[in-house]
Amino acid sequence: MALGRMAEAEEEFRSVFSDHPAARYRYALFLCDRGRAAEAEEILVSLLGPGGGADAETREDARALLEHIRSGGARR
């Protein structure tokens, strides 16, 4: 992906966070796929924290991804 397109994709993800809190989970996946697990971890922690706003299924998926990252299963 060209650098400009990457920045464009990140901006698009961030633009929907307030209206669609669960989009943070998708953004965390996006970051993991690009070797940015530390950033993904921060996003997941905020999603799972108080006021995260995600539904139960998304929270379950986010917990699993967070566990995967913390166990060293994702590129940093």
Residue pairs with C-beta under 8 A, 6 or more apart in sequence:
1 9
6 34
9 30
10 27
10 30
13 23
13 26
13 27
13 30
14 27
16 23
17 23
17 24
17 27
21 47
21 52
21 53
21 54
22 47
22 53
22 54
22 55
22 58
24 43
24 44
24 46
24 47
24 52
24 54
24 62
25 44
25 47
25 54
25 58
25 61
25 62
25 65
27 40
27 43
28 40
28 41
28 43
28 44
28 47
28 62
28 65
29 40
29 65
31 37
31 39
31 40
31 43
32 40
32 65
32 69
32 74
32 75
35 75
35 76
36 76
37 69
37 74
37 75
37 76
38 76
40 65
40 69
40 74
41 66
41 69
41 70
44 62
44 65
44 66
44 69
45 66
46 52
47 53
47 54
47 58
47 59
47 62
48 54
48 59
48 62
48 63
48 66
52 59
54 62
68 74
